[in-house]
Amino acid sequence: MNSIEGVVISGYGVASGKGKDSRYPEGTLILQMPYFKAKGLDLSCYFRGTINIDIAPYRYTIKTPTHYIKEVDWSPHIPPENFYFFAVQIEFKGKVYDGLIYMPDPKTKADHHQLDTMLEVLMPPIQGIQGGEKVQLLIPEESLGLSTDA
C-alpha cells in the first residue's frame, strides 16, 4: 500500500448537487449510480458526494482500476463517459474508512476538469471532515502510480 497525506479541499459541488450547475440540481452521483449498479458496482453505501483530496506534491497515473465502467450515457447534456474506481482507505482522526476513488476518465470527461494533484473519493459519511483537514490515504500500489514529477 502507498500511504500519502492529503488535504481536504473544496470541489465544484457537482457530484453532490451543492454546486450551482443547474443541469444537475440533485448532483451527478445520484444520476450515475443506477448505471453503475446495472454494471455491477453498487455505491449505495456511500455518501452522495465526493471528498476532494489534494495530494500535492504528488501526481497520479492510472494503473489498474478496481472497476472500469465504459460508455455510461447518464446525462442528456454531455456525451457518454468512462469511469475508473480504485479501492482506497482514508485514515481520519484515528479511524480508518473504506471507500473508492471516483475518477471520470479524463479522455471522456466533458467538463468540470480537476487538478492533477486532486483525487475525488467516495466514502460513507465521515463525521467532522471538512475543508483544510489532513487525511492519510492508503492506496494499493497496483492501482495508481504516484510521483512528484511535474
N, C-alpha and C positions, 0 to 999 in steps of 0.2 A: 504494500500500500504506500502511495505517496501521501505525505501529510504536509499540508501547507496552510499558512494563516491567511485569512481573508477578512475583508471589512464589508459589512452590510451597507449597501448604497441604494439610493432611490432609483427606480426604473421609470419607464413610461407609464406604468399603471394600466397597460392594455390587457395583460393576461387576467388581471383581477376585475377589471371594469372600473377601477378607481381613477383611471386617466380620463382625458377629455376626448377620446376618439368616439364620435357619435355612431360609427358603424358597429361598434361592439359595446353597447352600454352595460351589459352584464359580464363582459370580459370575453377574451378569446378562448380561454381554457374550457369554460362551460360549453362552448360551441364545438370544440375539438374533441372533448372527452368521449362522446358516443362513437366517433370514428376510430379513436384509439382502441376503445373497448371491443369494437367489432373486429379489430385486427389482433386481439389477444392481450391488450395492455389496459388493465383496469386501474384508473387513477382515482377512484372514489374515496380512498383513504387519505388523500392529500388535500391540503388547503387549496382553494380555488384561485390561486395566485402564485407568483414565484417570489422567492427571496433572491435578490440580486447581490452577488458577492464579487467584489473587486479583489482579484488575486495578484495585482501588480506587486512586484515587477515581473511576475510570471505571465507567460502567454501559453496558450494550449494549441495542440494539434490533435485532430481526431485520429484515433487508432481503431479500437474495436468497441462498438457500442453494445450495451446490454440489449437494447431494442433499436431497430431501424424500421420506420414505417414510411412507405413510399406513397407519393401521389395522393395526399389527403386533400380532397376537394371540399373543404369545410366552410368556405365563405364565397358568396357571390361577388365580393369586392376585389378579390385577388386570385391569381392562378393557383392551382394545386401546389402544395408544399410537401417536402420530405422532412421527417423529424428524426433526430437522434435522441436517445435516452441512455444515460450512463449511471450505474449504481454509484452512490455516494453516501457518506455519513458526515453529519455535522456534529461537532462537539461544541456545546454552548453552555456555559456556567455549570460545568461538571456533569452534564448529561449528554448522552450520545443519541442521535436521531437518525433513522434510516430514511433515505429518500432517493430521488433521481435528479440528475442534471437534465434539464429540458433544453433542447437545442434545435430550433428550426434550422434546417440545412442552409448554410449561408449561400449556397448556389441557387436555391429556390425561394429564398425569403424575399418578399416583395418590398417590405418597408419595416420601419422600427428597427433598424440595424443597431447592433450592440458593440460596445468596446471589445477589443480582442483580449482584454485582461479581465473580462467580466463573465461570470457563469450565472445562469438562471437555475435555481434549484427548487424542486417540488418537495415539500415536507408536510408531515402532519402539522397542525397548529403548534407553534412553539411560544410558550408564554414569555413575554418580555422582550422578544427580539425586535430590534428597531435599527434605523439608520445609525451608523457610526460604531455599532457593536462589532467586536472582533470575534471571529469564529475559527475553529480549526476544521479544515476539510480533509477527509480521508477518501482518496480516490484510487481504485485499483490501477496498478501500473500499466496493465494491458488496455485500459480504456482510453485514456488521454495522455498524450505526451506533454510534458511541462518543461519549459525552458525560459531563460531570461534573455534569450537572443532577440534583438529588435528586428 
